[in-house]
Amino acid sequence: MQLRTKVWTMLLAGVLSAAASASGANAAEAPSRFGVDAPELARLGELEVGYRTLHLVAHDQVDVLGFDPATGNAPRRDRTLTVDLWYPAKPRAWQSAMVYRASLPSEPPAPPVSFSVRGIAVRDAPALPPSMAAGYPLVIVSHGYSNDPAAMTWLTENLASKGYVVAAIRHDDPPITDRTRFAGPLLRRPLDIVFVADSLRRTLAHEKLIDPTRLALVGYSMGGYGVLAAAGATFDPEGPPTKMIPGDLLRPYVRGGPLQDAMTVKGLLAVVAISPAGGGALAAWGADGLLGITAPLLLIAGDSDRTVDYPSGAFAMFGMAKNAHRYLLTFKGAGHSIGLNPAPSAMRARLWDEDWFEDPVWRKDRVNAISAHFITAFLDVHVKGEADRADYLDVAVAESSMGAWPVAVPAPAYDAYSGGRGEVTLWKGFQRNHAAGLELLQAAVAH
């Protein structure tokens, strides 16, 4: 009996150990690879992914944080920006996938917290030659205030596996915990985006990697503010940003200013803004500023976002950007933190750290998967010109919960995706009973 008990104990321990290992493996899965309940277009593409780091120098840039009130002057310096680049690749057999490492500010007086993220990309893997002579489309990604591109690999790697070159800027923001330096990213964010877009259009086109005529912008939070400005949203001359940035340094770039066009990326095909800043107390654009955006626009937000405000933020922006064909995807009950990966284990010890990544209501990998699904459809339509992808955006009902899949229309399998046709009004690409809590609005260009 003792021997039998010992054997059963060892077997049980083995099972528990295996379960723990499996759980740990799942927790360490690359955020760009979504689970079985992800909508159809969220899944990784067929291409392998490479990763490399670029260093770009913008010469003779105004240093807003160096502004001297006594003299009324700001020094000019060269500004070095690091850019993380993901691209379709042909990794060599001996090359292994990336583990990204970064840190984010913690609650003062605690120091920043370092974390790591497992990836699918291979550092410096040889690029896969584009199937089209002109090159791959280019997507510029701008992270949130004090964030890091390593926290947005759910999207950057995912898009690269689908035939996009994705360039995420490390904006080198001051710590978000020091609000006295907010003027820095307020001015620099759109200028960084414009500079990087112009630089990469030249250099990567010279490498024959990208098609410089097919360009999109994606931004989260402060990055959302940045891509909206870079897409043509013009600053209210009397708005808060104009007054918050010292020395009238924003004044030349405001609506009607002599440098207004210098803050705009030309020839954009699409813009995605996730939880975009610019509304609320910031009130960056005024009543007419968003009329300057003409590229198709996808806004993604939670209607309980209390950081940048939903009613005066994404929802109002959707109504005001009347010169763009636009969409607003809303996560019902979600807050601001919908743009980053699921929280790495190192970021789960304190609520402050976890709240960079996680939403109190929504499961984060689910948010990322839904966002990736719609961003893929949106970019494929407006950047790649794949018109059939519009079926995923032209949903039959605005409220996802109202979509129907009658029992009389059998599914070929339990996990089948909706076709979104005929009697089936469940959003195309979603699985039965897995399309709740969302709203997708669409508006055409006003005439």
N, C-alpha and C positions, 0 to 999 in steps of 0.2 A: 504493500500500500504506500509505503514511504517513497519507494522508487517511482511508482505511478504518479504520485503527487508531484514529485520533483520534475518528472518528464513534462507533466501538464503545465507546471510553473514555467519551465523553460520555453515551451511552445507559446504560452500566452505572452511571455516577455518578448519573444521573437515577433509575434504578431503586432504587439504594441509598438515595438521599435520600428518595424516596417511602416506602420501607419504614421508614426511620428516623422520618419524619413520622408514619406510621401508628402505629408503636410508641409514639411520644410521645403521640399523640392517645388511644390506648388507656389509657396510663398515667395520663392526665389525666381519664379518664372519671369522671363522678359516681359515687361509691360506692354510691348507692341504685339504680343501674341495673346489673343483674347480667348475666352472660354466658349463652351458649347452653346451658351445662350446668347451669344453676340449676334446682332443682326448681320445679314448676308455680306454686305460690302466691308465689314470691319475686318474680316479675316486677312491675314498676310497675303501679299501678292506672290507671284511665282518666282520673282527675282531674288537673288542673294544680295546682301547689302555690305557696302564698304563704308569706312569712316576715316576721315582725316581732319587735321586741324590747320586752319589758315590764320595768318596774322596780317591784318591790313592797317595801313597808317593813313589817317586823314590829316593832312598838313594844315597848320595855321588855323586851328579851331579856337573859338572863344571859350575860355575856361570860366563858366558861370559861377562855379563855387570859389573861384579866386577873386571875385569882384571885391573891390576895395571901396567902401562907402565914402571914405575920406577924399579920395581922388575922383570917384565916379567912373573908374575904369576897371576893365577886366583884362587880365593878360591873355595872350594867345599862345597856344602850344600845339604840338603835334599830338594827336589822339590815336593810340593804338587799340585796335579792336580785335579780339580773338573770335573766330567764326568756326563753329563745328559743322562739318559737311558730311552728309549721308548721301549715298549714290548707289545705283545698281552696279554690282561688282561680280568678279570671278575670283573668289578667294583661292589661294593656293592650299593644297591639302594639309600642310603643316600649320596653317594659321588658325588661331582660336578666336572665339567671340569675345567682344569687349565686356569689361566690367567698368562702368563709369563711376567716377568718384567726384563728389562736390560737397559743399556745405551751405547751410542757410542760417541766418541770424536766429538766435534763441531769445527767450524772454530775458531782458536785462535783470541782473548783471551777469547772467550766465554767458559763456562764450558761444560762438557759433557751433552748430552740431554738424559733424561730418557724416556722410552716408554713402552707400554704394548702391548701384543699380545694375542688375544683370542685363546684357543686351544680346542681340543677334548679329550685330554688325561686326566686321573684321577690320581692325585698324590697318590702314594703308593697303588694303586689298586692291589689286588692279581693277580699274573700271571696266565694266561691260560696255563695249561699243554700242552706241544707240542704234536701234533698228531703223530710225528715220535719220536721214542725212543731216537734218538741221539740229539734231540733239534732243536731249530730254527737256521737259519743262522745268523751270526753276521756281522753288517755293522758299521765300524768306520768312523765317520764324522769329518773332520777338517775344521774349519771356516776360513774366511779371516783375514787379519791383523787388529787387534783391533776390530774384530767383536765379536759376541756372539751367541751361539747356539739358543737362543730365536729368532733370526732373520732368522733361517733356518727351522722353523717348517713346512713349505710347504712340505718339503721332509721327515723330521724325523718322524712326525706323520703318514704321508701317507704310508711310507714303513712299519711301525710297524703294521698298519691295514691290511697289506698284508702278515703277517707272518714272518717278520724280527725283530730281536732285534737290535736296533740302538743306538749306543753310540757316543755322540757328546762331544768332548773334549773342555773344556774352557782353552785355552792356556795361559791366563794371559799375553797377550802381553803388552809391553810398548805402550803408546799412539802413534798412527801413525803420529801425528803432531810433534813428536820429532824424527827426522830422525837420530840423533846422536846415537840412540839405536837400529838401524836396525839389528845390528849383533846378537842381542838376538834371535828374531824369525828365523833369517837365519840359525842359528845352532840348536836351540831348536825344531823347528817345526817337522822335521822328527824323531828326537829322542823321542819326546813326543808320536808320533804316534806309534812307535815301542814299547815303554814301555807300553802304554795303551793296545795295541793289545795283547801283551804277558800276561799282568796281567789279562785281562778279559777272555782270553781263558782259563786260569786256574780257576778263581773264578766262572765265570758264568757256566762253564762246570760242576764244582763241585755242583752247585745248580741244575744241570740238566735242565738249561734253554736254553743253546746254544749247537750247534754242533761245536766244535773247529776246525773241518776240513773244515768248510764252512765259509770262511771269505772274505769280500770285503772292499775296502777303497773308500771313497768319499771325495773330497776336493774342496774347492772354493778359487780361487785367491792364497793367500799365502798357504792356505790349499791344493790347487792343486799342488803347488811346493812340499809341504810336502809329499803328497801321492805318487807322482812320485818318489821322493827319497826313500821313504820307500818301494816302489814296486820294487826297483832295479836299478833305474837311478843313475849312478855314477858321482860324481863331477869331473870336469876337474881339474887336479892338478895345472894348471896354470890359472884357470878361476877366474873371479872377486870375487865370494864368498870366495875362498881360501885366497884372499888378503884382503877382507873386514872384515873378522872375525879376531880379534887381536890375537897375541901370537901364531900364527900357530895352533889354537885350532881345526880348521877343517882338518888340514893336515892328521891326522891319519885315517880319514874317506874317503878320496878321492880315486879315482880309483887307485887300486894297494896298498892302504895304509893298515896297519895292522888291523885296525878296520872297514874296508869297510863293512864287513858282519854285524857288530853291528848296522848299520843304515838301515837294511833291514828286513821287515816282511816276514817270511817264510811261504810257502804254500798258497799264495794268489790265489783266484779263479777269481777275477775281480777287476778292478780299474776304477774309474770315476773321471775325473779332469775337473772342470768347470772354465773357464777363468784362466787357470793355469799360475802362475808366473814361471819364470825360463828362459824365452827367453829375447829378447831385450838387454838392457845394462847389465842385470844380467848374461846372457850367462852361466848358471850354468853347463851345461852338456858337452859342447864342441861337436865335431862332432860325437863321438861314445858313449857318456854316456847313451843315451836312449836305446841302444842295450841291456842293462841289464834288461829291463822289458820284462818278458815272459808271464805274466798273460794277459788275454783279457783286452783291454783298450778302454774306451769310453771318448772322448774329446768333450766338449761342449763349444762353444765360439761365440762371436759376431765378425764379420769381420771389425768392426769399433772400436775395443778395443784399445784405445790409452794409457791405463794404463800399461798393461803388453805386449802389441803389439801382433797383430794377425799373421802377416806373419812370424815373427821369434819365435812366441809363439806356440799356438795350431796348426796352420797349419804346421809349420816346425816339431813340435813334432810328428804329424801324419805321416809325411814322414820318420822320423828318427827312430821311434820305430819299427824296421823291424822284431824283434823277437816276436812280439805280434800280435795276431789277433785284429785289431783295427778299430774304427769308429770315424768319425769326424762329429758332428752335428753343423752346422753353422747357426746362426740367421743373416740374411742379414740386414746390417745397424745398428745392435745392438752394444752397447759399452761393457764396463766392468761389469756394475752392473746388472748381470743377475742371481746371485746366492742367493740373499736374498728374503725375503717375500716382498709383496707390502708395501709401506711406511705406518707405523702407523700414526695416526693423529698428534701425538706429534712431528713427524719428518718432517712435511710439512710446517713449518713456515719459514724455511730458505732453500735456494737452496742447500747449502753444506749438510745439514742434509738429505734432500730428495734424494740427489744424491747417498747416501749410498745404497739406495734401488731401485730407479726408473731408467729406461732407457729413454732417450729422444725420442725414436722412438717407441719402442714396449710397448704394454700394459703389465704390469708386471704379472698379474695373468695368462695371456696367455703364457708368457715365462715359468713361473713355471709349468703350466699344460703340455706344450709340453715336457719340460725337465723330468717331473715326468713320463710321458708316456714312453719315451725312456729309462730312467733309470730302470723303472720297467721291461720292456722287456729284457733289457741287463742283469740285475741281475737274473731274472727268468731263462734265458737260461743258464748263466754261473755259477751261484751259486746254484740254485735249480735244475738245470738239466731239465727244462721244454722245450723240443726241439721245440714244436709248437710255442713258443713265437718268434722264429727266423723269422717268417713271417713278424713281425712288423719291423724288422731290415733290412731284405733283400728286400729293396724297389726296385720297378721296374725301377724308374728313379731317378737319383741323385738330380735333381732340383725339389723341391716339386711342383712348379708352372707348370711343364710340365706334371704332372700326369693328366690322363683323366678319366672321368666318363661319357661315351656317353649317350645321352638322350635315345638312344635305349635300354639301360640297366636300367630299372626303379628301383628306390630305394623304399623299403617297406614303408618308412616314410621320411618326410622332414629332420629329424635329424639323419638319418641312418648313420652308419659307413661303410666306404669302406672295401670291402673284399680283395682288392688288387690282384684280380685274373682275368685271361682272358683279356677281353677288358678293364677292370677297372684297370688302372695303378695309379690312385690316391692312395697315401700312405695308407696302411692298417691301419685302426683304426681312420682315419680322416674323417670329414664330408665334403660333397660337398661344394665347394667354401670356405673351411676353411683350406686350406693347401698351403698357399703362403709364400714366403719369406724365405724358408729354403733350406738347402742343406745337404744331408747325404752321406758321402763317407765311403767306407769300403775297407780294404786291409787285405789280408791273410798274414800269417807268410811267410817271404822270405825264399827260399830254395837255 
